[in-house]
Amino acid sequence: MYSQRIARIIILLILTITGWLGYHAYHSNFDYEFEKFFPTGNTDTKTFETFRNTFENDYDFLLIALENREGIFQSSFLYRVDSLAKDLSSLKYIKKVTSPTDIKIPLILGTGIQYRRILHPGNDSLLNKDIKRIYKSGEFVGNFFSADSSAICIIVHTKDQISKKKSDILMGEIERTLNKYTFDQYYLAGKIKAQQIYLNKMQNELMIFLTSSILFVLVILIFIFRSVRNVLILIMVVLFSVVWQLGIMQLLGKKIDILHILLPSILFVVGMSDAVHILSKYGEELRHNTSRLSAIRNAIRKVGLATFLTSATTAVGFFSLTTSIIQPIREFGIYTGVGVIITYIITILLLPASIIITTNREEVHIKSRLLDRFLKTGFIFSIRRPKLIIAICSILACIGIMGSIRVKTNNYLLEDLKPNEPLKKELIYFENTFSGNRPFEMVITPHDTTKNLWNHESIRELEKIEQSATMHFKLGAMQSPLLFIRFFNRAIHSGATEYFSIPEHDNELDSLLEKMRKSGFFPSKDSRLYITDDYKAARFSGRMHDVGSYKAGQMEKAFNAELTQSIQPQNVHVELTGSARLIDKNISFLSTSLIKGFGMAFVIIAIMFGLLFKSFKIIPVALIPNILPLVITSGFMGFTGIDLKISTSIIFIIGFGIAVDDTIHLLSRYRVELARGRHVLYALKRSYLSGGKAIILASVIILSGFITMIGSSFQSILYIGLLITILLFSALLFDLFLLPALIIITSKKKKKPNTMA
């Protein structure tokens, strides 16, 4: 199989390919396009695309909140706000800047329509009247003025879907412009700000996770193997796999998103697991006084199939994510599954080749008396108390099920950053001070496509729907065509605040609508953002607090119930839409797609177990120790209040694919012993004690890779690290104690446990 010459050729070839792919990996690009997390091929997505094409994107904006210790209605402060807005308007890639200092409302006088600013800095008497009018009518409170008068907000509308490079340039220009002014405090929230922060953190954490995983594993391996040379070989082999995968992704034009920053660490620890099993078996063969070449050949022959199966099951776990309707999850599953296969191929080729040309035979074996004692004690306990172990596991399963029932499907737009992160603090500020960050979008169209919305029957229904939506979703000031009707009604009544309303009588409303069209006030450039020129589609837009997808879903149900039971619109059709709602829909669709994916992985892995042992009776014995960790982890989520969302949902499929690795290694050795004619109990003892060290070490290595993720700035990565750590640690315990107990219970031929003591 191997010789010195072949080993050198393999090493040279892999080094050459690694150098080429390493060059491309170095130039990897990062991506923060949250629109990719929208469900694909879905009615709600198509509705949003129609909405966006008709009106505008609901997330291409930046909020700038400004505070002034002496009060936001000080003339000097308002002049600075107005100057800032004008400076921002001149920047490239900005479509429009809406500042409270520049907002004008219509006033109809004898000469026609005139527009008056809502603020008059420099004139104290007018400014005091302005303040009373603003807070009495309320149309600007929550969007441009905080309810407690502590802050003022400028809304910057960027050009639609500008690239990352352009948005970074724009963000830099905005911050430089802001710093030219002496505001007491300012806060920013919006896509271009979040994108910049997220991508910088993703780049940093990619290196932090990989570096910390390497250092953690390095310490563990040196402590266990007591051989720096062998440890460096292991590290090199697996690092090459990471370089290959990143290089291939770059060649295929795939950018690294928030999920893919996990990929290097996952490949590193999963690849290290295979390498440790091969090296461990190689050490065993050396102790039989065989040559290094014979030892590595025997090691590959005896554990090669097991390591292939573990890589295959892990890859199956990742590939099952392709059933998801969410593009980043599908891509994460594909690239990580492919990466696992690449890692196995490199490991099975490069590790033996490196051992043949570099390793001394005295250096390779796992040294730990503590581990030996633990395995011996664990084995004796497992075979003497199988019923007790099964009873304990059954109790744990019941507790896990009780916790699982409490798990909620929920997602917050602001949750991906820890509370102490500056960006998170700014987002929370807008939540507490203004109407929130979560966009609310609703589109209303006529039931009869031959008619339009510009009549008193439809307007009456629109008004009821607006009031209901505002109440149920706790919205700030709603922007809609009705706002323009209220503006105009107030305008023809000399700006009297009490006329900022829809006329009560139908004939008055019809007359007002006709006057609006004839006056030239409506439609206008601004109104086209809320109603089409043919009056057949109206947009109702606002902002709400980030209550989470679970609460938002409850709000939507209550709103829909009132819509159908109380309001019962006859003339119009209502559709909720928007980017935030699509993200929520992802969560609701996620359960179905994950069940499909998990079902596929479960069936494939079960078949692999059946084929491996040529008996399908072994399937429940093999799978139960790997299903229970899923129940335990789900129960932990329920009891600790961790919600099921995009990030936490994928850990079950990933964890299941990785967890079965230990079972495969243990059962593979057990199968080999049985094939030699060993008795069940003796075969179990041999496989348990000889394979147990490598299983524990491999599990510790994998756990170390995921534990490092707990320090992530991203909540989603933190939860993935924490939950997979819990899942894999419990899987290791179930493999070491429950699996032998199940084999003992289900085996027809067994000796009494005391014969093994």
Secondary structure, 3 states (H helix, E strand, C coil): CCCHHHHHHHHHHHHHHHHHHHHHHHCCCECCCHHHHCCCCCHHHHHHHHHHHHCCCCCCEEEEEEECCCCCCCHHHHHHHHHHHHHHHCCCCEEEEECCCCCEEEEEECCEEEEEECCCCCCHHHHHHHHHHHHHHCCCECCCECCCCCEEEEEEEECCCCCHHHHHHHHHHHHHHHHCCCCCEEEEEEHHHHHHHHHHHHHHHHHHHHHHHHHHHHHHHHHHHCCHHHHHHHHHHHHHHHHHHHHHHHHCCCCECCCHHHHHHHHHHHHHHHHHHHHHHHHHHHCCCCCHHHHHHHHHHHHHHHHHHHHHHHHHHHHHHHHCCCHHHHHHHHHHHHHHHHHHHHHHHHHHHHHHHHCCHHHCCCCCHHHHHHHHHHHHHHHHCHHHHHHHHHHHHHHHHHHHHCCCECCCCCCCECCCCHHHHHHHHHHHHCCCCEEEEEEEEECCCCCCCCCHHHHHHHHHHHHHHHHHHCCCCCECHHHHHHHHHHHCCCCCHHHCCCCCCHHHHHHHHHHHHHHCCCCCCCHHHCECCCCCCEEEEEEECCCCHHHHHHHHHHHHHHHHHHHCCCCEEEEEECHHHHHHHHHHHHHHHHHHHHHHHHHHHHHHHHHHHCCCCHHHHHHHHHHHHHHHHHHHHHHHCCCECHHHHHHHHHHHHHHHHHHHHHHHHHHHHHHCCCCHHHHHHHHHHHHHHHHHHHHHHHHHHHHHHHHCCEHHHHHHHHHHHHHHHHHHHHHHHHHHHHHHHHCCCCCCHHHHC
